[in-house]
Amino acid sequence: MKLKTSSIGAIVGCAALGLVAVVASARTKVTEVKGTVSQILMNPEGDADGFLLQDGTQVHFPPHLSKDLQATVAANDAVTIQGVSEGSKRMRAETITNAKTNKVLKDTPPTVGRKEKAPPPPPAPGAGPGPRHESLTELSSEGKVTSQLYGPGGNVDGVILSSGAIVHVGPRLVDSSKVKMDVGSQLRASGFGTKNELGQSFEATKLENF
């Protein structure tokens, strides 16, 4: 039996769409992870947006739920997380359960009418304060890199120092500074962010090894 070219194209197209669907399904498969909270993570604006487990796994959660997250988990708490894996060391949480208190926190969208403010693009390396930094504080810290932080694509986009400081690093700064950010490296960083009861977190504008 002979198939018309258009029919063959349709079959190939359907097969391709099926493969995409399978891949998408695999990427969004909900998994469960258990562990102990090592440190609460926060963005430069001071919002808690996840936590680090003692095994090095990063668990990310929407920053608009910062207060709820802090009311649910703290350092040294045993937790169960259900969510989507975004790499070997990164997970996007959908549900977080505190094993001791049985408190459960679910990812929910922002309140109706509230618009999430998209941050301005980071400044060029070496640039002074820009629009993104208007409400932030100039901060600096140094110490040994104890953990690397990863973006959804698996790229290193920050580190945690032995001082406890969370240093967020944009790709342009990584490319231009050529500093070593491996675990164990001595790093000095400065930039703009927030210091609060969780510690300090800032977006680096300058990095150097020492």
Secondary structure, 3 states (H helix, E strand, C coil): CCCCHHHHHHHHHHHHHHHHHHHHHHHCCEEEEEEEEEEEEECCCCCEEEEEECCCCEEECCHHHHHHHHHHCCCCCEEEEEEEECCCCEEEEEEEEECCCCCEEECCCCCCCCCCCCCCCCCCCCCCCCHHHCCCEEEEEEEEEEEEEECCCCCEEEEEECCCCEEECCHHHHHHHCCCCCCCCEEEEEEEEEEECCEEEEEEEEEEEC
